[in-house]
Structures are given as C-alpha cells and as structure tokens.
Amino acid sequence: MSHFTHHVFFCTNQRATGETCCNNHGAGDMRAYAKDKVKALGKKVPGNVRINTAGCLDRCEEGPVMVIYPEAVWYTYVDQEDIDEIVEQHLVHGRIVERLKIS
C-alpha cells in the first residue's frame, strides 16, 4: 500500500511571454490554495494526500490542469470554488467532478 492515498499534480509551468501555459492562469496560487484547503480539512480527507507541483503536463490548450492519482483523473479549473469542489468531491468523498473533468 502506498504512503499516500492520492497524489495531486498541478501543472505550474511558466512558458515564455505570450505562450499559453497553466501558470498564466494562476496555477501556482491555486496549488497553494489546494494544499492549504487539504491541510485545513485534516481528518475529513481520508488517508494521506500529497499536493504536488509539476512541470509541464502538456495540456496547455485546456487551461490550467491538474491530475489526481491513482485514479488518473484530469481536471481543469477556473477559481477557488472549482478547487473546493474537486477537494470536497474527489478527495473527501471519492466522486469524480464530471463538469471539470477533461479526457
């Protein structure tokens, strides 16, 4: 069994000026927000969750992206409310947030 129940990878890549990238959409701030959110929820989040920074995940055209393992579910998001929904539904309750899921 893995030490972590979930690994959450946020693409925080920053490309050259003018090129589309996740960090242009505040990905670094959203990653920090998610990390604080998971920590604040404490025992409400089952198991151990690791919020990770990732380099380019090569999905720049889909807006800011994150992927949650072991399920390998990819999400896009716009704001803190989307992050709240992903944390609450996916990490706490084990339900995929279909409206934010990308293929």
C-alpha positions in Angstrom: 0.0 0.0 0.0 1.2 3.5 -0.9 2.0 6.0 1.8 -0.3 8.5 0.0 -3.9 7.8 -0.8 -3.8 10.5 -3.5 -1.2 12.4 -5.4 -2.5 15.6 -6.8 -0.2 17.2 -9.5 -0.8 20.8 -10.5 0.9 21.9 -13.7 2.6 25.2 -12.7 4.7 25.5 -15.8 5.7 29.0 -17.0 6.4 29.4 -20.7 8.0 32.3 -22.5 6.0 35.5 -22.6 3.0 35.2 -24.9 2.9 31.4 -24.9 -0.1 29.6 -23.3 0.7 27.9 -20.0 -1.0 27.0 -16.8 0.9 29.4 -14.6 -0.6 32.3 -16.7 -3.9 31.2 -15.1 -2.7 31.4 -11.5 -1.8 27.7 -11.2 0.8 28.2 -8.6 -1.6 30.1 -6.4 -4.3 27.5 -6.9 -1.9 24.8 -5.9 -1.0 26.6 -2.7 -4.8 27.1 -2.1 -5.5 23.4 -2.6 -2.6 22.5 -0.2 -3.9 24.8 2.5 -7.5 23.5 1.9 -6.5 19.8 2.3 -4.5 20.7 5.4 -7.4 22.6 7.0 -9.8 19.7 6.4 -7.5 17.4 8.3 -9.1 14.1 9.1 -12.1 14.8 6.8 -9.8 13.9 4.0 -9.3 10.1 4.2 -5.7 8.9 4.1 -2.7 11.0 3.2 -2.9 13.4 0.3 0.1 15.0 -1.4 -0.4 18.2 -3.3 2.5 18.4 -5.8 3.9 20.9 -8.2 4.5 19.6 -11.7 6.3 21.0 -14.6 4.6 21.0 -18.0 1.9 18.3 -18.2 1.5 19.1 -21.9 -2.2 20.0 -21.8 -1.8 23.8 -22.1 -4.6 24.3 -24.5 -7.1 23.0 -21.9 -6.4 25.8 -19.5 -4.9 25.2 -16.1 -4.8 21.5 -15.4 -4.3 19.1 -12.5 -4.3 15.3 -12.4 -5.2 13.1 -9.4 -3.6 9.7 -9.0 -4.1 6.8 -8.5 -7.3 7.3 -10.5 -5.5 9.3 -13.2 -8.4 11.8 -13.4 -7.5 15.1 -15.2 -9.3 18.3 -14.2 -9.3 21.9 -15.4 -10.4 24.7 -13.1 -11.1 28.4 -13.1 -11.1 29.6 -9.5 -11.0 28.6 -5.8 -14.6 27.4 -5.9 -13.6 24.8 -8.5 -10.7 23.7 -6.3 -13.1 23.5 -3.3 -15.4 21.2 -5.4 -12.6 18.9 -6.5 -11.2 18.6 -3.0 -14.6 18.0 -1.4 -16.0 15.7 -4.0 -12.9 13.8 -5.2 -10.6 13.7 -2.3 -13.1 13.6 0.6 -16.0 11.7 -1.0 -14.3 9.8 -3.8 -16.6 11.2 -6.5 -15.3 12.5 -9.8 -16.4 16.0 -10.7 -17.6 15.4 -14.2 -18.1 19.1 -15.1 -14.4 19.8 -14.5 -13.0 16.5 -15.8 -11.1 16.5 -19.1 -10.2 13.5 -21.2 
